[in-house]
Amino acid sequence: MLEEDAFVVESDDEYAWVEAQSSSSCHHCSANQGCGTASLQKWFNRKPNRLKVINTKSVKAGDKVVIGIPEQALVKGSFLIYMLPILALILGAIVGSLVNDWMAWSIRDGLSILAGFLSFLLCFKWLAQSRLKYTHQTDYQPIILRISY
């Protein structure tokens, strides 16, 4: 279970809205001063993330809590968002090239680019539609693990 500290902003019987400041391990790294990621985080990561979490501990506004999400949910979500579009792009380009060879056309590169781009866009459309399926599954939602003091 991946854990993060957060503050409860609002709550009801079923859900709580928490704000968690994105943490980074940049302050532990020796390359902190010369790292591009650390510099970008200082400029663009200023406001806290607000999340709707399942209220398993009956918390109220103002409580400091620890929220968590299962590792497999994060790994699966990361794969779907990052790897699947790249795989769709590559597979689409290969299919475009094979179709070009099969039809004996002379536009090999153009068809590969077009097919790769089209499969890339279709993958994002599918991801946007399938996101709704995962949003309501409790296995993929963060929960309140414990109250911090």
N, C-alpha and C positions, 0 to 999 in steps of 0.2 A: 504494500500500500504506500503510495506517495503522499507525503504530508506537507501541509503549508499552514502557517499561522495566519489568522484573519480576525477581523472585528465584525460583529453582527451589527448591521445597520437597521434592518427591519426583520420582523418575524411574525409568523402565525403558527397554528397548530401543526401544519404539514411542512411548510417551507420556511427557510430563513434566507435573507439576502445579506451576503457578507462581502466585505471589501478586503482584498488581499493585495498587498504591494508585491509585485513580482520581485522575487529574490534572484540573485545571481551568485555564482561562485567566483565572480571576478575579483572580489577582494581577497580571495585566498590564493590567487594565481600570481606568480612572480612577474608575469608579463603585463600586469594590469595597466601600467602607464603607457605602454606602447601598443596596446591592443585596440584594434578597430571596433570590436564588439563592445568593449567596455566604454569607449567613447560614444558610440551610438546609444548605448543604454542610458548614459547620463543625460543625453539630449532628448530622447524620445520616450523614455519610460518614466514619466513624471506622475501620471495619475494612477490610482489603484484600480485593480480589476474588480468589478462587481459581479458576483456569481449568485445564482439561485441554487441553494443546496437543500437536501432533504434534512429536515429538522428532527434528528433522532434523539436529541438530548434536551428538548424543550427549552431552548435558549431564548433570551430576550435581547432587545436592542442594547448595545453597550458592552455585551459580553465579549471576552477574548476567547477564541476557539481555535482548535486545530481541525482543519478539513482534510479529507483524503479522497483519493481516487485510485482504483485498482491499477496495477502496472499493465495488465493485459489490455485494459481499455485504452491506455495511453499509447501502447505499442501498436495496437490495431488501428487506432485513429491516425497516428503518425504515418503508418504505412499507407493507409488509404489516401491521405492528403498529399504526401510527398512522393511516394514511389509509384503509385498507380498511374498518375498522369504521365510520368516519364516513360513507364512501360507502354502505355497506350500510344505515346508519340513514336516510340521506336517500332512497335508492332505495326502501327499504321503505315509508317514509311516502308517497312519491309513488304507489307501486303501491296502497297502501291507499286513498288518495284516489281513484284511478282506478277501483278495484273498487267503491267506494261510489257513484261517479257512474254506473257501468255498471248496478249493481243498483238504483239509485234509492233507496238507504237514506237515512235522515236522521241518521246517526251519523258524519258525515264526520271530525270531529276525533278522535273516539274510535278509529275504525278506522285512521286514519293513525298515531296514536300506538302502537296495538297492533301494526300491521304493521311500523313502524319499529323498535320495541323487539324484536320477534321476529326480524327480519332481523339486527339488531345482535347478539343472542345467538347466532344460528346462525353468524354470521361468526366469533365467538370460539371456538365449538365447532370449526369447520373449521380455524381457526388452530392450536388445540391439537393436532388430529390431524395436520395437515400439518407441524408442528414436528418430529415424529419423522422425516419424510422428509429434512429439511435437516440434522438433527444428525449424520448419518453421511456426508454428502457433504464431501469434503475441500476443496472450493471455499469452503465456509462455515465452516471451522474455522480458528482462529488457529494460526500456526506460529512456530517459533523462527527468527528471521532471522539473528541473530548473537549471539555472546557478548560482553558488555561487560566492561571492566576498570576 
